Amino acid sequence: MTGENSAETRQLLGTVLAVQANFYRVQLDQEQGEMREMGDQDSHLPYPPLLLCTRRTRLKKIGQQVMVGDRVVVEEPDWAGGRGAIADVLPRHSELDRPAIANVNQILLVFAVADPPLEPYQLSRFLIKAESTGLDVLLCLNKSDLISESEQQKVSDRLLGWGYQPIFISVKDGINTDQSGRYLRNKITVIAGPSGVGKSSLINTLIDSAKLRVGEVSGKLARGRHTTRHIELFELPSDGMLADTPGFNQPDMDCMPEELIHYFPEARKRLAVASCRFSDCLHRDEPECVVRGDWERYEHYLEFLDAAIAHQTQLHQQADPESTMKLKSKSKGKGQSQYEPKLESKKYRRISRKTQLQDLQELYRDEE
């Protein structure tokens, strides 16, 4: 009886693998697995155990969010029922908002070199978003079996000029998938990229137990169909963890305009050896700018800069109710937008019955 009570009150440590509704799937650390011996001997839980946990009311009251990747303290384990309660969240060393995940070490960006074809602008946009997290970025190019070695070399040389050493793989033919897996050891990695490039297939190759649903590329749009619905951590055989994230086609350019240039490795190289004349230089047409010049992605930078400025302007206008203009995104194009006049919100609003009655009462008082 004493052993059972100590098992119920003893705290356990684990990692949140998935969040669904108000429940959290937590995998306990291996050294914590010995606690099962103090509970139900016939439990069919895997080792180390997975518990479906709730969040303590205290954490909800203080606004403590529980995210995928969090290191948590679990109390009152019910080994037979596979249940538990999260009592505390340990400090995070990193945190991402989109996707919402904690304690990530690096981002594995997966693109295809063909089917769908590699789009430099789209790739650049994903790279900028990945760089903005401050995490290490790995670039993996799938479907390399569809292009020749000379074409691979051209792509590699081009991306080296951007500041990236790509890894060419083919999930279908098993080319270099082991090499990509070596970069994931003992780390939590977020895998990202557009739909249809083979992210889910790569995870299924690296982790036999994942069994993610795989979609085919649309023939009309040359894009993949979205298959991932929620964020989930999968344990790698190499003791690391891999997070699959819902696919998106155009990451938001929500960084500060003055920070954008630092997300281009080729621009950082220039700024490391020289400085612009003005400290607030945006590297467009300012005099004595050391960044502006002949490098391939400079045109990408200018387009992303316009998007970042438009985003910040929109935020300021939302905070300023006196503004008479609003920013409207166009349905076509590469995230372009334009300003339009705001309609007076109260001008076309129907007067309420209560207001009408009050006006009548005021009228009667005036006549009396």
N, C-alpha and C positions, 0 to 999 in steps of 0.2 A: 504493500500500500504506500509506503514511504517513497519507493522508487517511482511509482506512478505519479505521485504528487510532484516530485522533483522534475519529472519529464514534462509535466504540464506547465510548470513555472519557468523552466530554463529557457533562455533566449537562444534562437538559432539565427545564423547568417545565411543569406542567399541573394540571388540575382533575379530581378524581374525580367521574364522572357517575353511576356505579352500582356496587354491590357485590353480587356473587353468589358464594356459597360462599367459596373462597379466592382469587378473582380480582377485579380492580378495573379497570373501564373508565375510562381516563384520556384526556381530550382535551388535547392539548398546546396551549400558547399559539401564536398566529399567528406571532409572530416566531421561534418555535422550528421552524416548518415548513420553514425553509430547510435544516435538517439532512438532510432527505430527499434533497437533491441530492447529499449525500456518501455515501448508501447506494444502494439499489436504484433505478435510474432508471425501471424499469418497474413500480414498486409501484402498486397500485390503491387505496391508502389515501386517504381523503378529505383535504381540506385545510381547516383544520389537521388533522393526523393524529389518529386514535383508536387507542390501543394497549391491548391486553389485558395487564394487568400482574399480577405476583405481588409479595408483600411480602418484603423481605429478612429472613433469619433473625435478624439483629441486632435489627430492630425488634420481632420477636415475643418475643425474649428479654427486652427491656426493657419489654415490655407496651405498646408504642405501637400504639394502635388506629388504623386507617385508616377514615375515614368518608366518606360522600357529601358533597361540597362541600369536602373538604380540598384545600389547595394542596400539591402533592407534587413531589419531585425524582425524576426517572426516569433510570435508567442503562441502558446496553447495549441501545439500541433495535434491534430486528430489523424493519426496514422491510418486508421481503418477507413475513414471517410475521405482522406486526402485533402484535408482542410487546415486552415491556419488563419492568423490575423497579423497584419503588418503593424508593428508598434512604433517603428522609427525608421527614418531614411538617413543613411550615412552621407557625409559631405561628398559632393560631386566634383570631379576634376575637369569636366567639360559638360556642356549642355547645348543641344540643338533645339530650335523651335520647330522648324519644318525640315525634316520630320522631327517629332517630339521624342527625343532619345537622349539618354545621359551616359556619361563616362566613355564616350567614343574616342578611339585613338587615331583613326584614319578613315578616309573615304576612298572606296574603290569605285572609280567611274568607268562604266562599261559602255562601249559603243561598238557598232558593227562597221566594218570597212565596206561591206556590200550587203544588199538585201535586208534592210534599207540602206541606200548609199550614205557614205559619210558626208555630213554637211558641216563645213568649217564654222559657219556662224553659230549653228546650234551647239556644236562641240565647245566653241569658245564661251558661249553663255553658261553652259554647265560647269566649265572649268572655273569661271569667275565666281559662280555661286559656291563652288566647293572651296576655292581659295578664301572666300570671305569668312568661312568658319574658323580659320586659323589652324586647321588640322592638316596632317600630311595627306597628299593627294596622289593616288596611284591611277594610272591610265591603262586600261585593258581594252584591246581591240579584238573583238570576236569575229568569227566567220572568215578568218585569214585564208582558209582553203579555197575561197572564191576568187582570190587575186594571185597574181604571179609574184615571185620573189623580187623581181625588179620593181613592181608596183609597191610592194611592202617597203622596199628601201626608200622610194620616193616619199611615201607617207611618213616613214621614220625620220628622214632628214628634215622634212617640213616641221614636224612636231618638236624635233630637237631645237629648231629655231625659235619655237614658242617657249622652250624651257622644260620640255617633258620627254622622258624616255619611255615610249609605249611598250607594252607587252603584247605581242601578237599571239592569239590563241584560236583554237577551233574546238568548241565544245563537241560538235558533231563528230569530228575525227580524233578527238583526244589529244590535240596538239598543244603543248605547253600549259595544260591545265594544272599539272603538278607544280610547275614553276610559279604560277599565280598563287597557288595555295600556300607556298612557303612564305610569302609576304604577309600572311594573315596569322601566323603563329603567335599565340599568347597575347593577342590584341582583340579589342572589339572594333569591328570594321562595319561601316555602313556602305552598302552597295547601292549605287544610283545610276541613272541613265534613262534615256527615252524608252518607250515600250517597243518590243519586238527585236531588241538587240541580243537577247539571250541571257538576261540576268537570272531568271528563274531556272533556266537550263543549267547555267553554271553552278548555281547553288545545289541543284539536284545532283550534279556531278561531284561536287566537293563533299556533300553531306547526303549519304544514302537515305537517311531517315526523313529528310525534308519533304520529298514528294510534293513539290509545288506544282500547281496547274500551269501549263505552258500554252500560250496562244500563238497563232500563226500570224504572219505579216499580211496586212490587207493589200490586195492586188491593186485597188483603185488609188489608195492614198500612199502606198509604199511605206506604211507605218504599222507598228505592231499594235495588237489589241491589248488593252489594259487587263492584266490578270491578278495583280497583287492588290488586296483590299485593305490590309492593315499591317502595322509594323510588328515584326516578330523577330526575336533573336534565336538563331540556331547554333548549337554547339558543334565546333569543328573537331575532327579527329586530332588536330594538332594543338588542342587545348585553347584555341581562340574561339571567338564568337562572331557570327556574321548576321547582320541585320538587313532583311529585305524591306524595302520601303515602297509605298504606292508610287507608281510611275507618273511623271508629269512631263509635258512637252516643252514648256517655256518657264524656267525658274524665274521668280520675280527679281527685278533689279531694285532691291530696297535698301541698298547701302548708301552711305553719305557720298555725294559727288566727289569731295576731295579725297576720299579713301579709295576710290575705284582704281586709280592708277597703280596702287600697290598690290593689286590682285593679278597683275600681269608680270610674270617672271622676267620677261625681256625688258620691261620698263624699270623694274626694280634694279636690274643690272646697270642701267644707265644712271639711275639716281644714286647708286652706291659709289660712283666715281666722280659725280659732279652734282651741282645744285642749280635749280632754276633761279632766275633773278628775283621773282616774287614768291614769298612763302605760301601764298594762297593760289598759286598757279594751277589752272585747270588744264593746261597743256593743249590749248586750242589755237589761239592766235596771239598769245602773250609774247612780248619780246624776250629774247635770251632764254628760251625754254630748251632744256637739255633732253626732253623726252620727245617732243614733236619731231617727226622725221620719217626716214625710210625704214619702217619695219612693218611686216605684213598685217599684224592685227591692229594697227593704229586706226583704221577705219571702223573696226569693231569697237574700239575704245570710244570713238566719238559717238557712235550710235547708243552704246550703253550709257554714256555720260548724259545724253539727252533724256534717256529713260529714267536715270537716277535723279536728275534735276526735276523732271516732271513729277516723279513720285514724292519728292520732298515738298514741291510746291502744293501738291494736292493735300499733303498732311497739314501744311500751314493754313491752307484755306479751310479745311475742316475745323481747325482750331479757331478760325476767325469767322464768326457768324456774319460780319459786316461785308464780307467779300461778295462782289457782284458777278464773279466769273466761276465756272466750274470746269474741271478737266474731264474730257470724255475720250475713252479709248476707241480707236477705230476697230471695226470687225475684221479688217484685212490688213496685212502688212506685218512688219516685225515689231510689234509692240508700240506702234506709233500712236500718238494721241494729239488732241487739239482742245483749245479752250472755247467754251460757249457761254453766253450770258445765262445767268440764273433767272428762273421765273420767281416772281414774288410769291412766297409760299402762302401768305394769308390773303392775297388779292382775290384769288378764285375760290376761296373756301366758303361754303355755305354758312350763314350765320345760324348759330344754335337757337333752339326754342327758348332756352333759359335767357340768352342775351336779348332776344326779341322781347320777352316778358319784362325784363329789367328796363329796357328802353321805353316800353309803354308806361310802366309805373313812373318813370322819371317825367314822361310827357304829362301824365295826369297831375303830378305834383306841381309842375310848372303852370298848368292851366288854373289850378286852384289858387 
